[in-house]
């Protein structure tokens, strides 16, 4: 649901700004020791990620030129591609951290905020937001 929210917000912002939506997905490096052979070759990892993107590509009319699936850590890849595309707005999701320190932002999001030159919108899963709202209303 977080991924859908990211794409939905990106589509809405791009439509309002009459801009182009680009989608970036970072995938892990191949691991020869992986139990699943899909994760042993870069080509099969990328193919799996592309296959999983087909539904939202169709729904939001994102062609292959605007879908960037590359190997590497998200906190490095997202700022690099955002800079290359001269992105005005970068939208990312965060779920990694919990507790007080995670209430605001996650590790990858912090790095992206520091590295990206344009605006950044950070989204958290709705279930986490509901929990934070509940905590905020307690006396």
Phi, psi and omega in degrees: 000327178295317179301315178298321178296319179299310182295318180298312178298318179299317179297315180298314180295316179297320179295314180297321183273359185053047182243179179260136176271126173245141179243130180245133175226124178266135177240156183289161175289153177299147178232112182298334182271002182297138179294323179274118182299342177302326184268014180262344181231138180303318183296321181285328176295310181298319179299319179296317178296317179298319179298319180290344180270348186305317184296311181287333175299317179291316183295320185252012177054051177260110181278172184297333178293336182256008177248117184245103179247114184222158179279135174143171179288138183301323183291345175260316186293316183299308178299323180299311182289321178301319178294314181300323181273354185054048183293133177280325181226134175241128180246126180227160176249157178217135178221353194294311189266153179232176178078194184300314182295331181272354182295332183265310187199163180257173183300309180298317180299321179299316180294317180297318178303319181287331188264333185275138183273341179266193178285150179231129174251121180253125181248141174247159178300146182300324180297321177292320179296320178299317180296316179296321177295321178296316178296323183291332182272352178286140180291000000 
